[in-house]
Amino acid sequence: MQRQHLLLLNALQRHEAHVRTLRRLGYRRRIVAVVLVALHERLHELRRYQLRLVTQLFGDRMIVANATGCSSIYGGNLPTTPWAKNKDGRGPAWANSLFEDNAEFGLGMRLTIDKHTEMAREMVQAMRSTVGEHLADSLLNAEQSDESGIHDQRQRVASLKEVLRKLGTQESLNLASIADNLVKRSVWIMGGDGWAYDIGYGGLDHVLASGRNVNILVMDTEVYSNTGGQTSKSTPRSAVAKFSAAGKPTGKKDLALLAMTYGNVYVAKVAMGSNDTQCIRAFLEAEAHDGPSIIIAYSHCIAHGINMAKGMTNQKMAVDTGYWPIFRYNPASAAKGENPFKLDCKPPKLPLREFTALETRFKMLEKSRPDRAKELAALAQEDVTVRWKVYEHLAADNGAAKSAESTTH
């Protein structure tokens, strides 16, 4: 992964050289603009690896509610767009909403899809004798828990549409207009920590409590990145950000732990730079879960004061020092009598300072206020120790199992 990023940076430098050459040669502004668009698209690839992953996995049936922020800027930077379709013409349906209502916006998408699916199923049932009992039963009882099942259901829907086209009645036209809803749709509600931890948290909590089948992806940069790097409730203790010039004195809100208290929510914390296999597994499990899911993904950011080419290295160090433990909480395991909580990393093997020394957001306080920096650093290390003990307890055979049992009964 690190090698890919270095190759990408070299490609960016070559693109910039091409742009300068085109301008010197007097090419028209529009042609230069096309090259610049390609350059910017490649640049954003450094930051949207989670989005690229989720679209590669589920993009052909994906519907996205995107909170305003960095992800909506590079996701909807018209007239260009990084969202694409496959050779069959299928791709994500994307829409942007505000900080304060994005979770509700995505829930509305889920409710609409569910209603259309319910209507389509009722109409298939009513037209059983007309469309064929075997086809009707196959459509209504289809198993769509994996890609193979979804592919087979698409074939059945295509057969249904052909039958309806030949019938040509008003009833058949009505069913044809919503028949695609018989295929499983994947609803994703996305945004940064400013949305998920702060301004939109009330709505996000409401959506988690709804029990509906939605997937939430939080790209956690630990600051309001798009508006200039202001402190959020995700900002860790001792980090310097706008509104926390003397270092944030309080700890980071544990959004994952809050979500786990519901018992029926799939929860994961991931860091692709540390364990890409765990990250992919979390996305697959979250989407397969028939209920709410939330994935909190560590997202390195220019606001951290780092060399962005080494972002994945920083992610690995964040996990190795215990700053960002990675884990999965899967209610399906509890249903089988197993512990739903699984820690996917080893205990911290390095002190926190090994990670904070890599990032200007922590180092700058040492220069401006060294005594305060030392005090907050000690508290931040204690935060890491306490948090690990909590997660270690949950990962014990009885810890999380009893917790899940108490929240589901």
Secondary structure in CASP SS format (residue, H / E / C, confidence):
PFRMAT SS
TARGET T0000
AUTHOR 0000-0000-0000
METHOD secondary structure of the structure
MODEL  1
M C 1.00
Q H 1.00
R H 1.00
Q H 1.00
H H 1.00
L H 1.00
L H 1.00
L H 1.00
L H 1.00
N H 1.00
A H 1.00
L H 1.00
Q H 1.00
R H 1.00
H H 1.00
E H 1.00
A H 1.00
H H 1.00
V H 1.00
R H 1.00
T H 1.00
L H 1.00
R H 1.00
R H 1.00
L C 1.00
G C 1.00
Y C 1.00
R C 1.00
R H 1.00
R H 1.00
I H 1.00
V H 1.00
A H 1.00
V H 1.00
V H 1.00
L H 1.00
V H 1.00
A H 1.00
L H 1.00
H H 1.00
E H 1.00
R H 1.00
L H 1.00
H H 1.00
E H 1.00
L C 1.00
R C 1.00
R C 1.00
Y H 1.00
Q H 1.00
L H 1.00
R H 1.00
L H 1.00
V H 1.00
T H 1.00
Q H 1.00
L H 1.00
F H 1.00
G H 1.00
D H 1.00
R H 1.00
M E 1.00
I E 1.00
V E 1.00
A E 1.00
N E 1.00
A E 1.00
T C 1.00
G C 1.00
C H 1.00
S H 1.00
S H 1.00
I H 1.00
Y H 1.00
G H 1.00
G C 1.00
N C 1.00
L C 1.00
P C 1.00
T C 1.00
T C 1.00
P C 1.00
W C 1.00
A C 1.00
K C 1.00
N C 1.00
K C 1.00
D C 1.00
G C 1.00
R C 1.00
G C 1.00
P C 1.00
A E 1.00
W E 1.00
A E 1.00
N E 1.00
S E 1.00
L C 1.00
F H 1.00
E H 1.00
D H 1.00
N H 1.00
A H 1.00
E H 1.00
F H 1.00
G H 1.00
L H 1.00
G H 1.00
M H 1.00
R H 1.00
L H 1.00
T H 1.00
I H 1.00
D H 1.00
K H 1.00
H H 1.00
T H 1.00
E H 1.00
M H 1.00
A H 1.00
R H 1.00
E H 1.00
M H 1.00
V H 1.00
Q H 1.00
A H 1.00
M C 1.00
R H 1.00
S H 1.00
T H 1.00
V H 1.00
G C 1.00
E H 1.00
H H 1.00
L H 1.00
A H 1.00
D H 1.00
S H 1.00
L H 1.00
L H 1.00
N C 1.00
A C 1.00
E C 1.00
Q C 1.00
S C 1.00
D C 1.00
E H 1.00
S H 1.00
G H 1.00
I H 1.00
H H 1.00
D H 1.00
Q H 1.00
R H 1.00
Q H 1.00
R H 1.00
V H 1.00
A H 1.00
S H 1.00
L H 1.00
K H 1.00
E H 1.00
V H 1.00
L H 1.00
R H 1.00
K H 1.00
L H 1.00
G C 1.00
T C 1.00
Q H 1.00
E H 1.00
S H 1.00
L H 1.00
N H 1.00
L H 1.00
A H 1.00
S H 1.00
I H 1.00
A H 1.00
D H 1.00
N H 1.00
L H 1.00
V C 1.00
K C 1.00
R C 1.00
S E 1.00
V E 1.00
W E 1.00
I E 1.00
M E 1.00
G E 1.00
G E 1.00
D H 1.00
G H 1.00
W H 1.00
A H 1.00
Y H 1.00
D H 1.00
I H 1.00
G C 1.00
Y H 1.00
G H 1.00
G H 1.00
L H 1.00
D H 1.00
H H 1.00
V H 1.00
L H 1.00
A H 1.00
S H 1.00
G C 1.00
R C 1.00
N C 1.00
V C 1.00
N E 1.00
I E 1.00
L E 1.00
V E 1.00
M E 1.00
D E 1.00
T C 1.00
E C 1.00
V E 1.00
Y E 1.00
S C 1.00
N C 1.00
T C 1.00
G C 1.00
G C 1.00
Q E 1.00
T E 1.00
S C 1.00
K C 1.00
S C 1.00
T C 1.00
P C 1.00
R C 1.00
S C 1.00
A C 1.00
V C 1.00
A E 1.00
K E 1.00
F C 1.00
S E 1.00
A C 1.00
A C 1.00
G C 1.00
K C 1.00
P C 1.00
T C 1.00
G C 1.00
K C 1.00
K C 1.00
D C 1.00
L H 1.00
A H 1.00
L H 1.00
L H 1.00
A H 1.00
M H 1.00
T C 1.00
Y C 1.00
G C 1.00
N C 1.00
V C 1.00
Y E 1.00
V E 1.00
A E 1.00
K E 1.00
V E 1.00
A C 1.00
M C 1.00
G C 1.00
S C 1.00
N C 1.00
D H 1.00
T H 1.00
Q H 1.00
C H 1.00
I H 1.00
R H 1.00
A H 1.00
F H 1.00
L H 1.00
E H 1.00
A H 1.00
E H 1.00
A H 1.00
H C 1.00
D C 1.00
G C 1.00
P C 1.00
S E 1.00
I E 1.00
I E 1.00
I E 1.00
A E 1.00
Y E 1.00
S C 1.00
H C 1.00
C C 1.00
I H 1.00
A H 1.00
H H 1.00
G C 1.00
I C 1.00
N C 1.00
M H 1.00
A H 1.00
K H 1.00
G H 1.00
M H 1.00
T H 1.00
N H 1.00
Q H 1.00
K H 1.00
M H 1.00
A H 1.00
V H 1.00
D H 1.00
T C 1.00
G C 1.00
Y C 1.00
W C 1.00
P C 1.00
I C 1.00
F E 1.00
R E 1.00
Y E 1.00
N C 1.00
P H 1.00
A H 1.00
S H 1.00
A H 1.00
A H 1.00
K C 1.00
G C 1.00
E C 1.00
N C 1.00
P C 1.00
F E 1.00
K E 1.00
L E 1.00
D C 1.00
C C 1.00
K C 1.00
P C 1.00
P C 1.00
K C 1.00
L C 1.00
P C 1.00
L C 1.00
R H 1.00
E H 1.00
F H 1.00
T H 1.00
A C 1.00
L C 1.00
E C 1.00
T H 1.00
R H 1.00
F H 1.00
K H 1.00
M H 1.00
L H 1.00
E H 1.00
K H 1.00
S H 1.00
R C 1.00
P H 1.00
D H 1.00
R H 1.00
A H 1.00
K H 1.00
E H 1.00
L H 1.00
A H 1.00
A H 1.00
L H 1.00
A H 1.00
Q H 1.00
E H 1.00
D H 1.00
V H 1.00
T H 1.00
V H 1.00
R H 1.00
W H 1.00
K H 1.00
V H 1.00
Y H 1.00
E H 1.00
H H 1.00
L H 1.00
A H 1.00
A C 1.00
D C 1.00
N C 1.00
G H 1.00
A H 1.00
A H 1.00
K H 1.00
S H 1.00
A H 1.00
E H 1.00
S H 1.00
T H 1.00
T H 1.00
H C 1.00
END
